[in-house]
Amino acid sequence: MPTPQRIPLWLKVGWTIWLMAWAPAYAWHYGPHAFLWFCDIGNFAIGLALWTESRLLFSWQAVSVLLVQIVWTLDLAGGAIFRWHFARASNYMFDPLIRIEIRLLSLFHIAAAALLIWTLRTFGYDRRAWLAQSLSALVVLPLAWLFGPKENLNWTWSPFGMKQDWMPPWAYLLLCMAAYPVVLYLPGHLLFRLWPGDRGSTKINSC
């Protein structure tokens, strides 16, 4: 018996159309290497997850970026209301040197966070996600590091754009590779294991 679809077609098509507009604009403005940011990788993975309705893919991206997306959204709100960026994550949203349409495209952080929360509630959490994201980070982080301190992709050269001179760059990269799975991904994994929703139904596409 075929698995019933839980995601409306308009959402799948809408996200796909948005990706087709967002990706070329981002590549033109920031360069293709910008897609090594975990949040940007997440956009493509979410698009695939929407069409496959894969619990694992949704859970994987929730572990990877959901908490970060929430922090970014709160940081943006703090900057807009109080002119205070507590996490220094969304400062660029107020940079007049960046074209307004490019900055507006970054609002995907808010939409992605809301979508991931909804899919966790709808599909439940796949506990393989923490290992999947931890292993993928071991590949993505060194690649991001190769683009140097100016890009500082995934904060592989310094935390949140701050100066890092207390250890060699290669040692800081190794620290990131060891710390991300524990400090960044594990709290979400433990939280999502308690998430309400259907975590065990065989009707869910878990692949």
Phi, psi and omega per residue, in radians:
M1 nan 2.216 -3.064
P2 -1.132 2.582 3.116
T3 -1.253 2.240 3.130
P4 -1.207 2.444 3.126
Q5 -1.288 2.401 3.122
R6 -1.896 -0.245 -3.090
I7 -1.877 2.182 -3.104
P8 -1.146 2.594 -3.095
L9 -1.056 -0.646 -3.095
W10 -1.078 -0.564 3.129
L11 -1.255 -0.725 3.107
K12 -1.087 -0.834 -3.119
V13 -1.176 -0.726 -3.127
G14 -1.082 -0.765 3.124
W15 -1.142 -0.657 3.132
T16 -1.137 -0.776 3.114
I17 -1.095 -0.710 3.121
W18 -1.103 -0.729 3.093
L19 -1.037 -0.678 -3.113
M20 -1.177 -0.450 3.079
A21 -1.547 -0.710 -3.057
W22 -1.230 -0.811 -3.022
A23 -1.056 -0.872 3.124
P24 -1.092 -0.660 -3.133
A25 -1.140 -0.744 3.120
Y26 -1.176 -0.739 3.138
A27 -1.095 -0.676 3.141
W28 -1.193 -0.723 -3.059
H29 -1.432 -0.796 -3.038
Y30 -1.759 -0.350 -3.035
G31 1.693 2.650 -3.093
P32 -1.039 -0.479 -3.122
H33 -1.104 -0.349 3.141
A34 -1.096 -0.372 -3.139
F35 -1.274 0.006 3.024
L36 -1.434 -0.190 3.004
W37 -1.064 2.394 -3.101
F38 -1.058 -0.608 3.126
C39 -1.122 -0.624 3.140
D40 -1.318 -0.686 3.015
I41 -0.999 -0.711 -3.132
G42 -1.041 -0.597 3.133
N43 -1.057 -0.780 3.133
F44 -1.204 -0.717 -3.139
A45 -1.128 -0.664 3.098
I46 -1.131 -0.684 3.087
G47 -1.034 -0.772 3.092
L48 -1.140 -0.712 -3.131
A49 -1.133 -0.607 3.123
L50 -1.092 -0.725 -3.101
W51 -1.335 -0.602 -3.130
T52 -1.566 -0.259 -3.071
E53 0.925 0.816 -3.075
S54 -1.566 2.058 3.091
R55 -1.083 -0.683 -3.132
L56 -1.096 -0.798 -3.123
L57 -1.116 -0.762 3.098
F58 -1.086 -0.775 -3.136
S59 -1.132 -0.706 3.133
W60 -0.986 -0.851 -3.121
Q61 -1.275 -0.492 3.050
A62 -1.115 -0.773 3.086
V63 -1.095 -0.700 -3.064
S64 -1.213 -0.842 -2.899
V65 -2.290 -0.169 -2.998
L66 -1.066 -0.860 -3.138
L67 -1.117 -0.639 3.094
V68 -1.143 -0.728 3.117
Q69 -1.084 -0.689 3.119
I70 -1.142 -0.760 3.101
V71 -1.078 -0.741 3.118
W72 -1.051 -0.767 -3.131
T73 -1.106 -0.756 3.105
L74 -1.158 -0.655 3.109
D75 -1.136 -0.691 3.092
L76 -1.122 -0.771 3.120
A77 -1.090 -0.724 3.104
G78 -1.089 -0.688 3.110
G79 -1.186 -0.678 -3.109
A80 -1.264 -0.659 -3.044
I81 -1.593 -0.805 -3.033
F82 -1.939 -0.037 -3.062
R83 0.999 0.663 -3.136
W84 -2.330 2.078 3.110
H85 -1.805 1.628 -3.047
F86 -1.126 -0.503 -3.124
A87 -1.844 -0.086 -3.122
R88 0.950 0.622 -3.079
A89 -1.743 -0.469 -3.040
S90 -2.086 0.339 -3.140
N91 -0.941 -0.693 -3.064
Y92 -1.098 -0.324 3.129
M93 -1.174 -0.261 -3.134
F94 -1.985 0.259 -3.128
D95 -1.538 1.941 -3.098
P96 -1.166 -0.248 3.122
L97 -1.327 -0.259 3.079
I98 -1.691 2.259 -3.089
R99 -1.001 2.464 -3.027
I100 -1.059 -0.634 -3.115
E101 -1.179 -0.575 3.083
I102 -1.195 -0.732 3.112
R103 -1.117 -0.692 -3.135
L104 -1.127 -0.565 3.107
L105 -1.091 -0.460 3.141
S106 -1.249 -0.133 3.072
L107 -1.160 -0.078 3.070
F108 -1.017 -0.435 3.114
H109 -0.975 -0.703 -3.130
I110 -1.217 -0.813 -3.117
A111 -1.124 -0.725 -3.125
A112 -1.129 -0.705 3.129
A113 -1.084 -0.814 3.136
A114 -1.091 -0.720 -3.125
L115 -1.149 -0.738 -3.134
L116 -1.161 -0.658 3.079
I117 -1.095 -0.755 3.132
W118 -1.120 -0.742 -3.114
T119 -1.217 -0.566 3.054
L120 -1.112 -0.711 3.124
R121 -1.213 -0.578 -3.090
T122 -1.398 -0.776 -3.029
F123 -1.784 -0.341 -3.011
G124 1.466 -3.119 -3.051
Y125 -1.914 2.314 3.083
D126 -1.657 2.051 -3.009
R127 -1.257 -0.113 3.044
R128 -1.334 -0.165 -2.997
A129 -1.132 -0.660 -3.111
W130 -1.082 -0.794 3.131
L131 -1.146 -0.722 -3.133
A132 -1.067 -0.797 -3.132
Q133 -1.233 -0.658 3.129
S134 -1.086 -0.740 3.129
L135 -1.211 -0.692 3.135
S136 -1.174 -0.569 3.110
A137 -1.116 -0.557 3.121
L138 -1.149 -0.357 3.079
V139 -1.611 -0.790 -3.033
V140 -1.231 -0.717 -3.055
L141 -1.069 -0.818 3.082
P142 -1.089 -0.660 3.101
L143 -1.097 -0.748 3.121
A144 -1.112 -0.686 -3.108
W145 -1.074 -0.559 -3.101
L146 -1.099 -0.339 -3.114
F147 -1.506 0.048 2.905
G148 1.535 3.001 -3.062
P149 -1.210 -0.439 3.126
K150 -1.112 -0.744 3.113
E151 -1.383 -0.703 3.113
N152 0.861 0.829 -3.087
L153 -1.110 2.312 -3.124
N154 0.960 0.474 3.090
W155 0.994 0.668 -3.094
T156 -1.438 -0.127 3.096
W157 -1.923 -0.521 3.114
S158 -2.826 2.629 -3.097
P159 -1.341 2.148 3.043
F160 0.963 0.587 3.094
G161 1.357 0.056 3.127
M162 -1.403 2.836 -3.133
K163 -1.221 2.380 3.125
Q164 -2.241 1.862 -3.140
D165 -2.366 0.307 -3.115
W166 -1.605 -0.081 3.053
M167 -2.706 2.777 3.108
P168 -1.057 2.619 -3.131
P169 -0.939 -0.739 -3.131
W170 -1.119 -0.612 3.114
A171 -1.219 -0.642 3.103
Y172 -1.148 -0.664 3.066
L173 -1.057 -0.813 3.115
L174 -1.062 -0.643 3.080
L175 -1.093 -0.741 3.099
C176 -1.068 -0.763 -3.103
M177 -1.130 -0.558 3.110
A178 -1.447 -0.584 -3.003
A179 -1.497 -0.607 -3.072
Y180 -0.945 -0.863 -3.125
P181 -1.059 -0.550 -3.068
V182 -1.594 -0.849 -3.026
V183 -1.425 -0.682 -3.037
L184 -1.682 -0.705 -3.013
Y185 -1.665 -0.627 -3.058
L186 -1.110 -0.729 3.117
P187 -1.014 -0.746 3.100
G188 -1.123 -0.739 3.126
H189 -1.006 -0.814 -3.127
L190 -1.160 -0.657 3.119
L191 -1.183 -0.786 -3.068
F192 -1.202 -0.415 3.077
R193 -1.095 -0.392 3.122
L194 -1.704 0.078 -3.019
W195 -1.161 2.366 3.066
P196 -1.204 2.550 3.140
G197 2.469 3.078 -3.089
D198 -1.458 1.753 -3.064
R199 -1.707 -0.147 -3.015
G200 -2.290 0.040 -3.075
S201 -1.164 2.360 3.103
T202 -1.301 -0.136 3.095
K203 -1.366 -0.174 -3.115
I204 -1.521 2.375 3.057
N205 -1.328 1.824 -3.067
S206 -1.695 0.026 -3.090
C207 -1.554 nan nan
